[in-house]
Amino acid sequence: MAKRPTKQATRISDEATVRATGKTSAEWYAMLDGEHAELWSHRERVGFLRRHGVEASWWQQAITVNYERARGLRLLGQTSGAGFEFGISRTFSVSPERAWSLLTAGIGLEAWAGDGTELELVKGAKQQLHGKKVEVRGLTPGIRVRIAVVEPGVPQRTFQMSVVPSASGKASVRFHEENLPGLAARRRAERKWNEIMDEVESILAEG
């Protein structure tokens, strides 16, 4: 089975799409247009792709989201069920194992999860931090951790850190935040995560 890309859905190549689904994005869009899918719901578009042979749910969502963006049905960074989102990734000259170790404890963890974060990385672990509740919602050791931040009067924030090996064996570090309430919040998230990525680069270089 073809691996799914690690970059944002808007950057999926035709080669990867054909390898995973048997058609280019343009060919899927033409099929959707032929059925007047611009009038359908997101779920109906996903169902159409499933019925026509796109088996992996990730690819169903990726093609549907890109179709909706291409036809002006969705703004960049907007999702069907979690408001707006932002994701960023960079590759660093350290092993994935080393990157995971440095970014899940001490200053590495604080760099992206917030100053004072001392969570034990097990699913369900919680911490009260500066009037907020921080909770580990998901964990794949060595690969991915998902954290939710609940603060009175503020929509819940959910973000994820993942570390995967690049083609050269280096560590590709990715951060993803969802449940952003609008485009302005997404722009703030973009600035914030770029700054965090700069800090991560320093931590991994020194570590």
C-alpha positions in Angstrom: 0.0 0.0 0.0 1.3 3.5 -0.9 2.4 5.6 2.0 0.4 8.7 2.6 2.3 12.0 2.3 3.5 13.7 5.4 3.0 17.2 4.0 -0.2 19.2 4.0 -3.0 17.9 1.7 -2.6 20.9 -0.7 0.9 19.7 -1.6 0.0 16.1 -2.7 1.7 15.2 -6.0 -0.1 13.6 -8.8 2.4 10.7 -8.6 1.5 10.0 -5.0 -2.3 10.3 -5.7 -2.1 7.9 -8.7 0.0 5.4 -6.7 -2.5 5.5 -3.8 -5.8 5.8 -5.7 -5.3 5.0 -9.4 -6.2 8.5 -10.7 -4.8 12.0 -10.6 -6.5 14.7 -8.5 -7.7 16.3 -11.7 -9.4 13.1 -12.8 -11.1 12.7 -9.5 -12.2 16.3 -9.6 -13.7 15.8 -13.1 -15.6 12.8 -11.9 -17.0 14.8 -9.0 -17.9 17.7 -11.3 -19.7 15.3 -13.6 -22.0 14.4 -10.7 -22.5 18.0 -9.6 -20.7 17.3 -6.3 -20.4 21.0 -5.6 -24.0 20.7 -4.4 -23.2 17.8 -2.1 -22.2 17.7 1.6 -18.6 16.8 2.6 -19.8 13.4 3.7 -21.5 12.7 0.4 -18.3 13.6 -1.5 -16.2 11.2 0.7 -18.8 8.5 0.2 -18.6 8.9 -3.6 -14.8 8.4 -3.5 -15.2 5.4 -1.3 -17.7 3.8 -3.7 -15.3 4.4 -6.6 -12.4 2.6 -5.1 -10.5 5.0 -2.8 -10.2 2.7 0.2 -8.0 4.6 2.6 -10.0 7.1 4.7 -7.0 9.5 4.7 -7.0 9.7 0.9 -10.8 10.0 0.8 -10.5 13.1 3.1 -7.4 14.5 1.3 -9.0 14.4 -2.2 -12.3 15.7 -0.9 -10.7 18.6 1.0 -8.6 19.6 -2.0 -11.6 19.4 -4.3 -13.5 21.7 -2.0 -10.7 24.2 -1.9 -10.3 24.1 -5.7 -13.9 24.8 -6.2 -14.1 27.6 -3.6 -16.2 25.5 -1.2 -13.6 25.7 1.6 -11.1 28.2 2.8 -7.4 27.3 3.2 -6.9 25.7 6.6 -10.6 25.0 7.2 -11.7 21.5 8.1 -15.2 19.9 8.0 -15.4 19.2 11.7 -12.6 21.0 13.6 -12.8 24.6 12.6 -9.5 25.8 11.1 -6.1 24.0 11.4 -2.4 24.6 10.8 0.4 22.2 10.3 4.2 22.7 9.9 7.1 20.2 9.5 10.9 20.4 9.2 13.6 17.9 8.9 16.6 18.0 11.2 20.0 16.3 11.1 19.3 14.0 14.1 17.9 10.6 14.4 14.1 10.3 15.0 14.8 8.5 18.3 17.0 11.4 19.5 14.5 14.0 18.4 11.7 12.2 20.2 13.7 12.0 23.4 14.7 15.7 23.4 11.1 16.9 22.6 9.2 14.9 25.1 10.9 16.0 28.3 12.3 19.1 29.9 12.9 22.2 27.8 12.1 20.3 24.7 8.6 19.5 25.9 8.1 23.1 27.2 9.1 24.5 23.9 6.0 23.3 22.1 3.6 22.3 24.9 4.0 25.5 27.0 6.3 26.7 29.8 5.9 24.7 32.9 4.6 21.6 31.2 5.7 18.4 33.1 3.2 15.9 31.7 4.0 12.2 31.9 3.5 11.1 28.3 0.9 8.4 28.9 -2.6 8.6 27.5 -4.9 10.3 30.0 -2.2 12.1 31.9 -3.3 15.6 33.1 -1.8 18.7 34.5 -3.2 22.0 35.8 -1.1 24.7 34.3 -1.6 28.5 34.7 -5.4 28.0 35.1 -5.6 25.6 32.2 -6.0 21.8 32.1 -3.5 20.1 29.8 -4.3 16.4 28.9 -2.6 13.8 26.8 -5.4 12.6 24.5 -3.4 10.2 22.3 0.1 8.6 22.2 2.1 6.4 19.9 5.4 6.1 21.7 8.3 7.3 19.7 6.1 8.7 16.9 3.2 10.9 18.0 1.6 12.6 21.0 -1.7 14.5 20.9 -2.5 17.1 23.6 -5.6 19.1 24.5 -5.7 22.3 26.4 -8.9 23.3 28.2 -9.2 26.8 29.5 -12.4 28.5 31.0 -14.1 30.7 28.4 -11.8 29.7 25.6 -12.4 27.0 22.9 -10.5 23.8 23.5 -7.1 23.7 21.7 -5.8 20.5 20.4 -2.3 20.0 19.0 -0.1 17.2 18.0 3.7 16.6 17.8 5.0 13.8 15.6 8.5 12.6 14.7 9.0 10.3 11.6 12.1 9.3 9.7 12.8 11.1 6.4 14.0 9.2 3.4 17.6 9.9 4.5 16.9 8.6 8.0 16.9 12.1 9.6 14.1 13.2 11.9 11.1 15.0 10.3 9.3 16.9 13.1 5.7 18.0 12.6 3.3 20.1 14.6 -0.4 20.3 13.9 -3.0 22.4 15.7 -6.8 22.2 15.1 -10.0 23.7 16.5 -8.8 27.2 15.5 -11.9 29.5 15.5 -11.1 31.4 12.3 -8.6 32.7 9.8 -7.1 35.3 12.2 -6.5 32.5 14.7 -4.9 30.4 12.0 -2.5 33.2 11.1 -1.5 33.6 14.8 -0.9 29.9 14.9 1.3 30.0 11.8 3.5 32.7 13.4 3.5 30.8 16.8 4.5 27.4 15.3 7.2 28.9 13.1 8.7 30.5 16.2 8.4 27.2 18.1 10.1 25.4 15.2 13.0 27.8 15.3 13.4 27.0 19.0 13.1 23.3 18.3 15.9 23.6 15.8 18.1 25.2 18.5 17.3 22.5 21.0 18.0 19.6 18.6 21.2 21.3 17.4 22.5 21.7 21.0 21.2 18.3 22.1 
